Amino acid sequence: MKTVLCYGDSNTYGYNPADGFRYPEEIRWTGILQKMLGMEYKIIEEGCNGRTTIFDDPIEGWKNGRDYLKPCLNSHKPIDYIIMMLGSNDLKDTFHASAMEIAAGAGVLVKDIIDFTKVKQGYVPNVILVSPPEIGDGIVTSPFYGRFYEDAIERSKEFPKFYKKIAEEYGCIFVDAASYIKPSATDSLHISPEGHRKLAEVFFDVIKKVK
């Protein structure tokens, strides 16, 4: 059995923009991917609302993605694939981070994955580095406005070019989520059920192509 670790934020957790709760398993991209891949694969969901790449949230400091990464890798090893989609929360005004800085933060996590798994499980998993979906144009009317401002829209559009460079540097498989999905019009941040299904299809194709 192959193990697929899905490490991300609320869009990996399955946050439902309509009510603030969680989509059921059959709607989340992780759940759909599990069904598509079948019993030869085990999907591990490690999505956390508000998770950043390497930034400490001044209010919710435990959401730094780097702090939990190594314990997560160790508890779930051996891992064959890691789908990492982080960076959207780094666009919050409190961090004042550019798209390049955010991608660099993702790169820190990728290096941690490579270095840690090489020692702890004897081989490096296939890392699928995902450039997050864009922030929607309606963020000004979103419940999350105030944490995210209009400038987050343009910075999110710059993600692909910087994430691709990080993927090339570390030998990752690169996926640009914004090429396939848009955030829900409800809050301009979280993915609709249709978006979850499309992401699952994309990741299924990527995994099945890995030799």
C-alpha positions in Angstrom: 0.0 0.0 0.0 1.2 3.5 -0.9 0.8 6.3 1.6 -0.2 9.8 0.4 0.2 12.6 3.0 -1.9 15.7 2.2 -0.3 18.6 4.1 -2.1 21.9 3.9 -4.5 24.5 5.3 -8.3 24.9 5.3 -8.6 24.0 1.6 -7.0 20.6 2.5 -9.1 20.4 5.7 -12.2 21.0 3.6 -13.6 24.2 5.0 -17.1 24.9 3.7 -17.4 28.6 2.9 -21.2 28.4 3.1 -21.4 27.6 6.8 -17.9 27.6 8.2 -18.0 23.9 9.0 -16.3 21.0 7.2 -17.4 19.4 3.9 -18.2 15.7 4.3 -15.5 13.2 3.3 -17.2 12.5 -0.1 -16.9 16.2 -1.1 -13.4 16.9 0.1 -10.7 16.5 -2.5 -8.8 14.2 -0.2 -11.8 11.9 0.2 -12.5 11.9 -3.5 -8.9 11.1 -4.2 -9.0 8.2 -1.9 -12.0 6.8 -3.7 -10.3 7.3 -7.1 -7.0 5.7 -6.1 -8.6 2.7 -4.3 -7.4 0.4 -1.6 -3.8 0.3 -3.0 -3.3 3.8 -1.6 -3.9 5.4 1.9 -4.8 9.1 2.0 -3.7 10.9 5.2 -5.5 14.2 5.7 -3.4 16.8 7.5 -5.2 20.0 6.8 -5.4 22.8 9.4 -7.4 26.0 9.1 -5.1 29.0 9.1 -1.9 27.0 8.7 1.0 29.0 7.2 4.3 27.9 5.7 6.8 29.2 8.2 5.1 32.3 9.8 4.0 32.5 13.4 0.5 33.9 13.7 0.6 36.4 16.6 -2.8 35.2 17.8 -2.7 31.5 16.9 1.0 30.7 17.0 0.5 27.0 16.8 -0.5 27.2 13.1 3.1 27.5 11.8 3.4 24.7 9.3 7.0 24.1 10.0 6.5 23.4 13.7 4.2 20.4 13.0 5.8 19.1 9.8 8.5 16.8 11.3 6.3 15.2 14.0 3.7 14.7 11.2 6.2 13.0 8.9 7.6 10.9 11.7 4.2 9.6 12.9 3.0 8.7 9.4 6.1 7.2 7.9 6.8 5.5 5.6 5.3 8.0 3.2 5.4 7.6 -0.6 3.8 10.9 -1.7 3.3 14.3 -0.1 0.9 16.8 -1.6 1.7 20.1 0.0 -0.6 23.1 -0.6 0.3 26.0 1.6 0.7 29.7 1.2 -2.7 31.3 1.1 -2.7 32.2 4.8 0.7 33.8 4.4 -1.1 36.5 2.3 -2.7 37.8 5.5 -1.9 41.5 6.1 -0.3 40.7 9.4 2.7 39.0 7.7 3.4 41.6 5.0 4.9 38.8 2.8 5.5 38.9 -0.9 4.7 36.0 -3.2 8.4 35.3 -3.5 8.9 35.2 0.3 5.9 32.9 0.7 7.2 30.5 -2.0 10.6 30.6 -0.2 8.8 29.5 3.0 7.3 26.6 1.1 10.8 25.8 0.0 12.0 25.6 3.6 9.3 23.0 4.2 10.2 21.0 1.1 13.9 20.9 2.2 12.8 19.8 5.7 10.8 17.0 4.0 13.7 15.9 2.0 16.3 16.0 4.8 14.1 14.4 7.4 12.6 11.6 5.4 16.0 10.7 3.9 17.2 9.9 7.5 14.0 8.7 9.2 12.6 6.4 6.5 15.5 5.9 4.2 14.1 7.5 1.1 12.5 10.7 0.0 8.8 10.7 -1.0 7.5 12.1 -4.2 6.8 15.7 -3.3 3.9 17.4 -5.1 4.3 21.1 -4.5 1.0 22.9 -5.2 0.8 26.6 -5.9 -2.4 27.6 -4.1 -5.5 29.0 -5.8 -5.8 32.7 -6.2 -7.6 35.0 -3.8 -10.9 36.0 -5.4 -11.8 39.5 -6.6 -14.6 39.6 -4.1 -12.4 39.5 -1.0 -13.6 43.0 0.0 -17.0 41.6 0.8 -15.7 38.3 2.3 -16.0 37.5 6.0 -12.2 37.3 5.9 -11.8 40.8 4.8 -9.6 42.6 7.4 -7.2 39.6 7.5 -6.9 39.6 3.7 -7.0 42.9 1.8 -7.2 43.7 -2.0 -3.4 43.4 -2.4 -3.6 39.7 -1.6 -5.3 39.2 -4.9 -2.3 40.3 -7.0 0.2 38.6 -4.8 -1.7 35.3 -5.1 -1.5 35.6 -8.9 2.3 35.7 -8.6 2.4 32.3 -6.8 2.9 30.0 -9.8 6.1 31.5 -11.1 7.8 31.4 -7.7 6.4 28.0 -6.6 7.6 26.5 -9.9 11.1 27.7 -9.3 11.1 26.1 -5.8 9.8 22.9 -7.3 12.5 22.9 -9.9 15.2 23.6 -7.3 14.2 20.7 -5.2 13.0 18.2 -7.8 9.4 18.3 -6.9 6.4 17.7 -9.1 4.7 21.1 -9.6 1.0 21.7 -9.8 -0.5 25.2 -10.3 -4.0 24.9 -8.6 -5.1 28.2 -10.1 -4.9 26.7 -13.6 -7.7 24.4 -12.6 -9.8 26.0 -9.9 -11.1 29.3 -8.5 -12.1 30.1 -5.0 -15.8 30.1 -4.1 -17.6 33.4 -4.8 -19.0 33.0 -1.2 -15.8 34.1 0.5 -13.2 34.4 -2.3 -10.9 32.1 -0.3 -12.2 28.6 0.0 -12.9 26.0 -2.6 -16.3 24.9 -3.8 -17.4 21.3 -4.1 -16.7 21.5 -7.8 -13.2 22.8 -7.1 -12.5 19.9 -4.7 -13.5 17.4 -7.3 -11.3 19.0 -9.9 -8.3 19.0 -7.6 -8.8 15.3 -6.8 -8.8 14.6 -10.6 -5.6 16.6 -11.1 -3.8 14.9 -8.2 -5.0 11.5 -9.3 -3.5 12.0 -12.8 -0.2 13.2 -11.3 0.1 10.3 -8.9 -0.7 7.7 -11.5 1.9 9.1 -13.8 4.7 8.8 -11.3 6.9 5.8 -12.0 
